[in-house]
Amino acid sequence: MHSLARTSPPPPPQVLICGAGPAGLALACALHDRGLAVRVLEQGDAATLAAPGDDGREIALTHRSRRLLERLGLWQRLSDVAPLRRASVRSSGSRTPLPFEAGGQDLGWLVANHRLRAAAWAGAQQRGIDIRCGQVVVGFERRDGTACVDTRAGERHAAPLVVAADSRFSPLRRLAGIGACHHDFGRSALLVPMSHERDHDGVAQECFLAGHTLALLPKTGRRTSAVWTVANAELPRLAAMDDVELALAIEAAAEGRLGPMRVDGARHVYPLVAVWAERFVAPRLALIGDAAVGMHPVTAHGYNLGLYGIEALSRRLEPGCDPGGMDALLAFEAEHRRAAGPLYAGTNALVRFFTDDRAPVLALRRAVIDVARHLPPLRAAITRRLVDA
């Protein structure tokens, strides 16, 4: 249990959230602020949640996401936030990138995932939210107008509504009998923190190259997160490189745009698997975050979509009403599917197009970038989508 001292036992929960990641804790904060009693079950320990280690992931936040985090008081707790001023896209064989900018304002902001996790934990602690750590969920059932969750420790927790916020491979989703479509891209992302000689000027670079993809995400100072996406069969070759070899390879793929580069921290590898749950709700159950939609990271909308889902769900849960009522849950599902569906399908199509290295497709995508470069209204429409999604 969390460390805040209580003078009385917490009230019975109206909403039980499984998963204390940044999505689950942000939802807990939002529902608490709506006047609902919330309990969070988490399999990890409190010390790790309070001070999570750097997992290498950088999260791009839109203007809408910033507003949501500000309302929850979580934005103010973040540190090392890097402005994303511009972005560029280029393809193999094309020297001139396709630029995106937002007319003087930032496109968004980049923040390390572990800092988002720590901010969400601190926000939940400040509110005194009931968080039970070391709880591995092993059972789920519905009974007499409530949903019940059983844990490996032999405890049973019940509430009118249970929310799965326990990752794209959600155990609770499976226990509730909700299927999901998994799209394994056969690729993995190698995340490498880099320092470099030249300023990045807040520009994110997405480079679709023959055989691999390189994203360069600006951090504070002269630091960048290099996200090198390769076929899984290529991972052993990259893993065998020492830091000097790897830095030279990334510098070459970046065409020297940031000057000499060096590895500036631990590497991390993540297999790329997108997930779409067949349903986002069921009686007495809702899915949020990656449990509902696990996105490919290329368009950087994973956590943003999670926040939009949190907003859609919390808006419909009124104090004094049954939080597990199907009318509210179905309205949430309809809104979230409308928001997430086109982004999910479009992102997967984009990935397929820009990672197909057959000669005709390479020529076509170079042509697409060249045409888009000369169509400012198209770039402006894409930019608006990036900014406020």
C-alpha beads as a LAMMPS data file, in Angstrom:
LAMMPS data file: protein, C-alpha beads

389 atoms
388 bonds

1 atom types
1 bond types

-500.0 500.0 xlo xhi
-500.0 500.0 ylo yhi
-500.0 500.0 zlo zhi

Masses

1 110.0

Atoms # bond

1 1 1 0.000 0.000 0.000
2 1 1 1.192 3.542 -0.547
3 1 1 2.928 5.404 2.198
4 1 1 0.412 8.142 3.046
5 1 1 -0.918 7.713 6.573
6 1 1 -4.713 7.446 6.889
7 1 1 -6.846 8.278 9.905
8 1 1 -9.623 5.973 8.653
9 1 1 -9.957 3.127 6.140
10 1 1 -10.509 4.229 2.550
11 1 1 -14.117 4.103 1.330
12 1 1 -15.261 1.172 -0.819
13 1 1 -14.229 1.909 -4.388
14 1 1 -16.721 2.965 -7.033
15 1 1 -14.084 2.324 -9.690
16 1 1 -11.338 -0.296 -9.471
17 1 1 -8.393 0.320 -11.824
18 1 1 -5.979 -2.499 -12.623
19 1 1 -2.606 -1.054 -13.579
20 1 1 -0.658 1.855 -12.078
21 1 1 1.117 2.986 -15.219
22 1 1 0.799 6.566 -16.456
23 1 1 -2.623 5.836 -18.008
24 1 1 -4.101 4.067 -14.999
25 1 1 -2.865 6.670 -12.524
26 1 1 -3.954 9.583 -14.713
27 1 1 -7.438 8.052 -14.858
28 1 1 -7.395 7.599 -11.082
29 1 1 -6.562 11.290 -10.666
30 1 1 -9.286 12.342 -13.117
31 1 1 -11.961 10.229 -11.427
32 1 1 -10.901 11.353 -7.957
33 1 1 -11.283 14.947 -9.120
34 1 1 -14.799 14.052 -10.314
35 1 1 -15.657 12.970 -6.775
36 1 1 -15.471 9.207 -7.290
37 1 1 -13.830 6.769 -4.858
38 1 1 -11.041 4.960 -6.681
39 1 1 -8.799 2.008 -5.864
40 1 1 -5.799 0.996 -7.973
41 1 1 -4.314 -2.509 -8.067
42 1 1 -0.723 -2.821 -9.258
43 1 1 1.587 -5.835 -9.403
44 1 1 4.752 -3.727 -8.976
45 1 1 6.105 -2.260 -5.754
46 1 1 5.650 1.273 -4.460
47 1 1 9.364 2.145 -4.478
48 1 1 9.637 1.404 -8.204
49 1 1 6.462 3.334 -8.980
50 1 1 7.688 6.358 -7.040
51 1 1 11.115 6.400 -8.700
52 1 1 10.858 4.418 -11.964
53 1 1 14.014 3.711 -13.910
54 1 1 14.662 5.224 -17.312
55 1 1 13.254 2.771 -19.873
56 1 1 14.589 4.721 -22.843
57 1 1 11.194 5.755 -24.181
58 1 1 10.440 9.365 -25.082
59 1 1 6.763 10.343 -25.282
60 1 1 5.558 13.049 -27.685
61 1 1 2.693 15.050 -26.193
62 1 1 0.237 17.124 -28.203
63 1 1 -1.244 20.466 -27.160
64 1 1 -4.476 18.700 -26.200
65 1 1 -2.566 16.235 -24.032
66 1 1 -0.729 19.077 -22.323
67 1 1 -4.050 20.748 -21.481
68 1 1 -5.379 17.495 -20.012
69 1 1 -2.237 16.976 -17.939
70 1 1 -2.352 20.583 -16.742
71 1 1 -5.941 20.138 -15.550
72 1 1 -4.816 17.100 -13.559
73 1 1 -1.845 18.981 -12.098
74 1 1 0.567 16.477 -13.648
75 1 1 2.201 18.682 -16.270
76 1 1 3.548 20.921 -13.523
77 1 1 5.362 17.913 -12.010
78 1 1 7.313 17.073 -15.175
79 1 1 10.974 17.940 -15.648
80 1 1 13.300 17.827 -18.663
81 1 1 10.475 18.604 -21.079
82 1 1 11.879 19.253 -24.552
83 1 1 9.929 21.419 -27.010
84 1 1 9.237 19.834 -30.382
85 1 1 9.499 22.863 -32.640
86 1 1 9.569 21.232 -36.061
87 1 1 9.651 17.804 -37.691
88 1 1 10.988 16.438 -40.941
89 1 1 10.479 13.239 -42.915
90 1 1 12.777 11.856 -45.559
91 1 1 13.018 8.626 -47.491
92 1 1 15.922 6.617 -48.839
93 1 1 17.365 8.254 -51.956
94 1 1 15.868 11.684 -51.199
95 1 1 18.226 14.321 -49.816
96 1 1 15.543 16.955 -49.219
97 1 1 13.296 16.250 -46.218
98 1 1 9.596 17.032 -45.979
99 1 1 9.247 19.711 -43.263
100 1 1 6.432 20.239 -40.768
101 1 1 6.032 23.305 -38.556
102 1 1 3.136 24.953 -36.760
103 1 1 3.422 28.615 -37.663
104 1 1 5.521 29.830 -34.768
105 1 1 4.170 27.535 -32.056
106 1 1 5.644 24.244 -30.931
107 1 1 4.349 21.076 -32.560
108 1 1 4.350 19.464 -29.130
109 1 1 6.691 18.363 -26.375
110 1 1 8.873 15.341 -25.674
111 1 1 9.234 13.912 -22.184
112 1 1 10.779 10.713 -20.912
113 1 1 8.272 7.981 -20.105
114 1 1 9.731 7.409 -16.634
115 1 1 9.139 11.068 -15.772
116 1 1 5.493 10.750 -16.821
117 1 1 5.179 7.684 -14.607
118 1 1 6.729 9.474 -11.621
119 1 1 4.501 12.530 -12.111
120 1 1 1.359 10.376 -12.277
121 1 1 2.372 8.509 -9.106
122 1 1 3.061 11.778 -7.275
123 1 1 -0.305 13.178 -8.376
124 1 1 -2.116 10.093 -7.122
125 1 1 -0.210 10.187 -3.827
126 1 1 -0.994 13.859 -3.299
127 1 1 -4.696 13.038 -3.664
128 1 1 -4.462 10.135 -1.229
129 1 1 -5.760 7.643 -3.784
130 1 1 -5.990 4.067 -2.481
131 1 1 -3.210 2.139 -4.280
132 1 1 -2.553 -1.514 -3.492
133 1 1 0.842 -2.721 -4.712
134 1 1 2.052 -6.293 -5.162
135 1 1 -1.367 -7.338 -6.475
136 1 1 -1.307 -9.783 -9.397
137 1 1 -4.781 -10.180 -10.903
138 1 1 -5.719 -13.817 -11.516
139 1 1 -9.523 -13.775 -11.703
140 1 1 -12.473 -11.666 -12.837
141 1 1 -16.224 -12.157 -12.503
142 1 1 -19.436 -10.179 -12.275
143 1 1 -21.859 -10.645 -9.391
144 1 1 -24.952 -8.756 -8.168
145 1 1 -24.278 -5.477 -9.965
146 1 1 -20.547 -5.443 -9.229
147 1 1 -17.374 -6.696 -10.828
148 1 1 -14.941 -8.709 -8.724
149 1 1 -11.201 -9.060 -9.194
150 1 1 -9.225 -11.801 -7.469
151 1 1 -5.495 -11.538 -6.813
152 1 1 -2.751 -14.115 -6.378
153 1 1 -2.517 -13.115 -2.714
154 1 1 -6.045 -14.452 -2.166
155 1 1 -7.735 -11.052 -1.957
156 1 1 -10.998 -10.155 -3.658
157 1 1 -11.740 -6.555 -4.676
158 1 1 -15.163 -5.448 -5.888
159 1 1 -16.555 -2.284 -7.449
160 1 1 -19.402 -1.273 -9.772
161 1 1 -16.809 -0.666 -12.500
162 1 1 -13.428 -2.247 -13.173
163 1 1 -10.987 -0.630 -15.618
164 1 1 -8.184 -2.502 -17.359
165 1 1 -5.105 -0.284 -17.691
166 1 1 -2.592 -3.120 -17.572
167 1 1 -0.703 -2.918 -20.894
168 1 1 -1.384 -3.955 -24.480
169 1 1 -1.061 -7.606 -23.430
170 1 1 -3.637 -7.014 -20.685
171 1 1 -4.200 -10.063 -18.443
172 1 1 -7.494 -8.573 -17.229
173 1 1 -8.735 -8.166 -20.804
174 1 1 -8.102 -11.862 -21.406
175 1 1 -9.716 -12.870 -18.105
176 1 1 -12.823 -10.896 -19.108
177 1 1 -13.006 -12.771 -22.417
178 1 1 -12.290 -9.809 -24.685
179 1 1 -10.195 -10.694 -27.694
180 1 1 -7.686 -8.442 -29.429
181 1 1 -6.102 -8.237 -32.856
182 1 1 -2.302 -8.250 -32.654
183 1 1 -0.235 -6.950 -35.554
184 1 1 3.369 -8.077 -35.210
185 1 1 5.482 -5.969 -37.545
186 1 1 8.412 -8.398 -37.359
187 1 1 10.596 -5.488 -36.288
188 1 1 12.008 -4.093 -33.087
189 1 1 12.990 -0.620 -31.980
190 1 1 16.481 -0.107 -30.595
191 1 1 16.425 2.990 -28.380
192 1 1 19.776 4.692 -27.872
193 1 1 20.333 7.981 -25.983
194 1 1 22.852 10.106 -27.890
195 1 1 24.791 13.315 -27.345
196 1 1 26.085 15.320 -30.294
197 1 1 28.091 18.334 -31.337
198 1 1 25.435 20.405 -33.106
199 1 1 22.175 21.777 -31.759
200 1 1 19.092 19.878 -32.877
201 1 1 17.005 23.098 -32.683
202 1 1 14.023 21.108 -31.427
203 1 1 13.640 19.264 -34.742
204 1 1 12.466 15.648 -34.793
205 1 1 13.700 13.675 -37.786
206 1 1 11.983 10.591 -39.210
207 1 1 14.174 8.828 -41.740
208 1 1 12.668 5.939 -43.722
209 1 1 15.780 4.300 -45.102
210 1 1 16.392 1.102 -47.040
211 1 1 16.151 -1.777 -44.584
212 1 1 15.564 0.310 -41.476
213 1 1 13.951 3.410 -40.011
214 1 1 15.706 5.993 -37.869
215 1 1 13.881 8.524 -35.714
216 1 1 15.864 11.256 -33.967
217 1 1 13.860 12.752 -31.104
218 1 1 15.203 15.959 -29.532
219 1 1 15.816 15.971 -25.780
220 1 1 16.982 18.862 -23.633
221 1 1 20.444 20.202 -24.441
222 1 1 22.506 18.632 -27.190
223 1 1 20.950 15.245 -26.609
224 1 1 18.740 13.084 -28.801
225 1 1 16.961 9.771 -28.495
226 1 1 17.783 7.650 -31.536
227 1 1 15.066 5.118 -32.325
228 1 1 16.475 2.629 -34.815
229 1 1 13.823 0.252 -36.138
230 1 1 15.089 -2.886 -37.856
231 1 1 13.900 -6.357 -38.800
232 1 1 14.226 -8.722 -35.851
233 1 1 16.834 -10.732 -37.725
234 1 1 19.094 -7.661 -37.718
235 1 1 19.053 -7.220 -33.933
236 1 1 21.968 -9.569 -33.166
237 1 1 24.222 -7.586 -35.516
238 1 1 23.350 -4.305 -33.779
239 1 1 23.647 -5.840 -30.325
240 1 1 27.172 -6.941 -31.171
241 1 1 28.292 -3.372 -31.876
242 1 1 30.178 -1.525 -29.166
243 1 1 29.179 2.064 -28.350
244 1 1 31.696 3.597 -30.765
245 1 1 30.553 1.423 -33.681
246 1 1 26.895 2.063 -32.906
247 1 1 27.379 5.832 -32.651
248 1 1 29.191 5.903 -36.005
249 1 1 26.409 3.859 -37.620
250 1 1 23.680 6.171 -36.277
251 1 1 25.691 9.252 -37.265
252 1 1 25.996 7.901 -40.818
253 1 1 22.269 7.079 -41.019
254 1 1 21.556 10.630 -39.819
255 1 1 23.810 11.896 -42.640
256 1 1 25.891 13.832 -40.116
257 1 1 23.133 16.392 -39.565
258 1 1 23.898 16.571 -35.825
259 1 1 27.659 16.371 -36.191
260 1 1 29.761 13.785 -34.318
261 1 1 27.603 11.644 -32.028
262 1 1 28.257 9.361 -29.090
263 1 1 26.157 6.918 -27.080
264 1 1 25.089 8.599 -23.842
265 1 1 23.357 5.913 -21.791
266 1 1 21.856 2.444 -21.783
267 1 1 20.267 0.868 -24.842
268 1 1 16.762 -0.592 -24.793
269 1 1 14.975 -2.882 -27.263
270 1 1 11.201 -3.105 -27.786
271 1 1 9.459 -5.521 -30.196
272 1 1 6.880 -3.675 -32.297
273 1 1 3.410 -5.169 -31.902
274 1 1 0.243 -3.120 -32.395
275 1 1 -2.944 -4.179 -30.589
276 1 1 -6.618 -3.384 -31.151
277 1 1 -9.122 -4.740 -28.621
278 1 1 -12.276 -6.183 -30.172
279 1 1 -14.315 -4.258 -27.601
280 1 1 -13.399 -1.357 -25.345
281 1 1 -16.179 -2.107 -22.845
282 1 1 -18.192 -4.997 -21.454
283 1 1 -20.654 -5.168 -18.550
284 1 1 -18.925 -3.581 -15.541
285 1 1 -15.635 -3.278 -17.452
286 1 1 -13.795 -0.649 -19.524
287 1 1 -10.409 -0.693 -21.252
288 1 1 -8.126 2.325 -21.463
289 1 1 -4.612 3.058 -22.650
290 1 1 -2.727 0.261 -24.364
291 1 1 -5.235 -2.302 -23.080
292 1 1 -7.677 -0.806 -25.599
293 1 1 -5.310 0.374 -28.357
294 1 1 -1.579 -0.329 -28.522
295 1 1 -0.128 1.856 -31.265
296 1 1 3.005 1.558 -33.387
297 1 1 5.187 4.428 -32.105
298 1 1 5.919 6.037 -35.493
299 1 1 3.158 8.661 -35.171
300 1 1 3.763 9.082 -31.412
301 1 1 0.063 8.893 -30.535
302 1 1 0.051 6.015 -28.056
303 1 1 -0.070 7.937 -24.761
304 1 1 -1.980 10.804 -26.349
305 1 1 -4.743 8.377 -27.321
306 1 1 -4.662 6.998 -23.800
307 1 1 -5.238 10.482 -22.388
308 1 1 -8.077 11.135 -24.828
309 1 1 -9.703 7.891 -23.698
310 1 1 -9.296 8.928 -20.056
311 1 1 -11.019 12.224 -20.814
312 1 1 -13.862 10.473 -22.668
313 1 1 -14.453 7.949 -19.884
314 1 1 -14.129 10.276 -16.885
315 1 1 -16.501 12.796 -18.477
316 1 1 -19.269 10.182 -18.470
317 1 1 -18.868 8.897 -14.921
318 1 1 -21.024 11.078 -12.692
319 1 1 -20.930 10.963 -8.884
320 1 1 -24.173 9.495 -7.586
321 1 1 -24.769 7.447 -10.728
322 1 1 -23.833 3.837 -11.410
323 1 1 -20.308 4.097 -12.874
324 1 1 -20.727 0.674 -14.482
325 1 1 -23.930 1.569 -16.318
326 1 1 -23.814 0.421 -19.924
327 1 1 -25.198 3.652 -21.402
328 1 1 -22.177 5.599 -20.173
329 1 1 -19.736 2.854 -21.114
330 1 1 -21.118 2.457 -24.633
331 1 1 -20.982 6.223 -25.183
332 1 1 -17.321 6.184 -24.102
333 1 1 -16.573 3.265 -26.405
334 1 1 -18.209 4.917 -29.410
335 1 1 -16.272 8.145 -28.907
336 1 1 -12.951 6.435 -28.323
337 1 1 -13.324 4.099 -31.301
338 1 1 -14.092 7.082 -33.548
339 1 1 -10.940 8.823 -32.334
340 1 1 -8.653 5.801 -32.311
341 1 1 -9.819 3.829 -35.344
342 1 1 -8.587 6.107 -38.142
343 1 1 -5.285 6.740 -36.340
344 1 1 -4.697 3.040 -35.755
345 1 1 -5.494 2.021 -39.320
346 1 1 -3.665 4.988 -40.828
347 1 1 -0.550 4.405 -38.737
348 1 1 -0.358 0.737 -39.697
349 1 1 -0.814 1.619 -43.378
350 1 1 1.885 4.299 -43.098
351 1 1 4.300 1.823 -41.543
352 1 1 3.654 -0.767 -44.245
353 1 1 4.175 1.812 -46.990
354 1 1 7.348 3.348 -45.592
355 1 1 9.004 0.057 -44.646
356 1 1 8.415 -1.666 -47.981
357 1 1 11.836 -1.607 -49.638
358 1 1 10.852 -2.921 -53.065
359 1 1 12.195 -0.625 -55.780
360 1 1 8.771 0.536 -57.111
361 1 1 7.591 1.400 -53.592
362 1 1 10.826 3.265 -52.795
363 1 1 10.318 5.342 -55.936
364 1 1 6.662 5.959 -55.070
365 1 1 7.348 7.162 -51.544
366 1 1 10.083 9.505 -52.757
367 1 1 7.512 10.884 -55.201
368 1 1 4.914 11.231 -52.418
369 1 1 7.361 13.224 -50.291
370 1 1 8.320 15.425 -53.256
371 1 1 4.668 16.143 -54.077
372 1 1 3.767 16.865 -50.434
373 1 1 6.707 19.252 -50.183
374 1 1 5.050 21.411 -52.848
375 1 1 1.558 21.277 -51.303
376 1 1 1.557 23.586 -48.241
377 1 1 -2.178 23.033 -47.528
378 1 1 -1.566 19.288 -47.226
379 1 1 1.368 19.820 -44.869
380 1 1 -0.722 22.283 -42.839
381 1 1 -3.549 19.739 -42.501
382 1 1 -1.135 17.038 -41.340
383 1 1 0.466 19.492 -38.896
384 1 1 -2.906 20.382 -37.387
385 1 1 -3.518 16.700 -36.846
386 1 1 -0.145 16.315 -35.157
387 1 1 -0.660 19.338 -32.896
388 1 1 -4.139 18.632 -31.537
389 1 1 -4.894 15.104 -32.786

Bonds

1 1 1 2
2 1 2 3
3 1 3 4
4 1 4 5
5 1 5 6
6 1 6 7
7 1 7 8
8 1 8 9
9 1 9 10
10 1 10 11
11 1 11 12
12 1 12 13
13 1 13 14
14 1 14 15
15 1 15 16
16 1 16 17
17 1 17 18
18 1 18 19
19 1 19 20
20 1 20 21
21 1 21 22
22 1 22 23
23 1 23 24
24 1 24 25
25 1 25 26
26 1 26 27
27 1 27 28
28 1 28 29
29 1 29 30
30 1 30 31
31 1 31 32
32 1 32 33
33 1 33 34
34 1 34 35
35 1 35 36
36 1 36 37
37 1 37 38
38 1 38 39
39 1 39 40
40 1 40 41
41 1 41 42
42 1 42 43
43 1 43 44
44 1 44 45
45 1 45 46
46 1 46 47
47 1 47 48
48 1 48 49
49 1 49 50
50 1 50 51
51 1 51 52
52 1 52 53
53 1 53 54
54 1 54 55
55 1 55 56
56 1 56 57
57 1 57 58
58 1 58 59
59 1 59 60
60 1 60 61
61 1 61 62
62 1 62 63
63 1 63 64
64 1 64 65
65 1 65 66
66 1 66 67
67 1 67 68
68 1 68 69
69 1 69 70
70 1 70 71
71 1 71 72
72 1 72 73
73 1 73 74
74 1 74 75
75 1 75 76
76 1 76 77
77 1 77 78
78 1 78 79
79 1 79 80
80 1 80 81
81 1 81 82
82 1 82 83
83 1 83 84
84 1 84 85
85 1 85 86
86 1 86 87
87 1 87 88
88 1 88 89
89 1 89 90
90 1 90 91
91 1 91 92
92 1 92 93
93 1 93 94
94 1 94 95
95 1 95 96
96 1 96 97
97 1 97 98
98 1 98 99
99 1 99 100
100 1 100 101
101 1 101 102
102 1 102 103
103 1 103 104
104 1 104 105
105 1 105 106
106 1 106 107
107 1 107 108
108 1 108 109
109 1 109 110
110 1 110 111
111 1 111 112
112 1 112 113
113 1 113 114
114 1 114 115
115 1 115 116
116 1 116 117
117 1 117 118
118 1 118 119
119 1 119 120
120 1 120 121
121 1 121 122
122 1 122 123
123 1 123 124
124 1 124 125
125 1 125 126
126 1 126 127
127 1 127 128
128 1 128 129
129 1 129 130
130 1 130 131
131 1 131 132
132 1 132 133
133 1 133 134
134 1 134 135
135 1 135 136
136 1 136 137
137 1 137 138
138 1 138 139
139 1 139 140
140 1 140 141
141 1 141 142
142 1 142 143
143 1 143 144
144 1 144 145
145 1 145 146
146 1 146 147
147 1 147 148
148 1 148 149
149 1 149 150
150 1 150 151
151 1 151 152
152 1 152 153
153 1 153 154
154 1 154 155
155 1 155 156
156 1 156 157
157 1 157 158
158 1 158 159
159 1 159 160
160 1 160 161
161 1 161 162
162 1 162 163
163 1 163 164
164 1 164 165
165 1 165 166
166 1 166 167
167 1 167 168
168 1 168 169
169 1 169 170
170 1 170 171
171 1 171 172
172 1 172 173
173 1 173 174
174 1 174 175
175 1 175 176
176 1 176 177
177 1 177 178
178 1 178 179
179 1 179 180
180 1 180 181
181 1 181 182
182 1 182 183
183 1 183 184
184 1 184 185
185 1 185 186
186 1 186 187
187 1 187 188
188 1 188 189
189 1 189 190
190 1 190 191
191 1 191 192
192 1 192 193
193 1 193 194
194 1 194 195
195 1 195 196
196 1 196 197
197 1 197 198
198 1 198 199
199 1 199 200
200 1 200 201
201 1 201 202
202 1 202 203
203 1 203 204
204 1 204 205
205 1 205 206
206 1 206 207
207 1 207 208
208 1 208 209
209 1 209 210
210 1 210 211
211 1 211 212
212 1 212 213
213 1 213 214
214 1 214 215
215 1 215 216
216 1 216 217
217 1 217 218
218 1 218 219
219 1 219 220
220 1 220 221
221 1 221 222
222 1 222 223
223 1 223 224
224 1 224 225
225 1 225 226
226 1 226 227
227 1 227 228
228 1 228 229
229 1 229 230
230 1 230 231
231 1 231 232
232 1 232 233
233 1 233 234
234 1 234 235
235 1 235 236
236 1 236 237
237 1 237 238
238 1 238 239
239 1 239 240
240 1 240 241
241 1 241 242
242 1 242 243
243 1 243 244
244 1 244 245
245 1 245 246
246 1 246 247
247 1 247 248
248 1 248 249
249 1 249 250
250 1 250 251
251 1 251 252
252 1 252 253
253 1 253 254
254 1 254 255
255 1 255 256
256 1 256 257
257 1 257 258
258 1 258 259
259 1 259 260
260 1 260 261
261 1 261 262
262 1 262 263
263 1 263 264
264 1 264 265
265 1 265 266
266 1 266 267
267 1 267 268
268 1 268 269
269 1 269 270
270 1 270 271
271 1 271 272
272 1 272 273
273 1 273 274
274 1 274 275
275 1 275 276
276 1 276 277
277 1 277 278
278 1 278 279
279 1 279 280
280 1 280 281
281 1 281 282
282 1 282 283
283 1 283 284
284 1 284 285
285 1 285 286
286 1 286 287
287 1 287 288
288 1 288 289
289 1 289 290
290 1 290 291
291 1 291 292
292 1 292 293
293 1 293 294
294 1 294 295
295 1 295 296
296 1 296 297
297 1 297 298
298 1 298 299
299 1 299 300
300 1 300 301
301 1 301 302
302 1 302 303
303 1 303 304
304 1 304 305
305 1 305 306
306 1 306 307
307 1 307 308
308 1 308 309
309 1 309 310
310 1 310 311
311 1 311 312
312 1 312 313
313 1 313 314
314 1 314 315
315 1 315 316
316 1 316 317
317 1 317 318
318 1 318 319
319 1 319 320
320 1 320 321
321 1 321 322
322 1 322 323
323 1 323 324
324 1 324 325
325 1 325 326
326 1 326 327
327 1 327 328
328 1 328 329
329 1 329 330
330 1 330 331
331 1 331 332
332 1 332 333
333 1 333 334
334 1 334 335
335 1 335 336
336 1 336 337
337 1 337 338
338 1 338 339
339 1 339 340
340 1 340 341
341 1 341 342
342 1 342 343
343 1 343 344
344 1 344 345
345 1 345 346
346 1 346 347
347 1 347 348
348 1 348 349
349 1 349 350
350 1 350 351
351 1 351 352
352 1 352 353
353 1 353 354
354 1 354 355
355 1 355 356
356 1 356 357
357 1 357 358
358 1 358 359
359 1 359 360
360 1 360 361
361 1 361 362
362 1 362 363
363 1 363 364
364 1 364 365
365 1 365 366
366 1 366 367
367 1 367 368
368 1 368 369
369 1 369 370
370 1 370 371
371 1 371 372
372 1 372 373
373 1 373 374
374 1 374 375
375 1 375 376
376 1 376 377
377 1 377 378
378 1 378 379
379 1 379 380
380 1 380 381
381 1 381 382
382 1 382 383
383 1 383 384
384 1 384 385
385 1 385 386
386 1 386 387
387 1 387 388
388 1 388 389
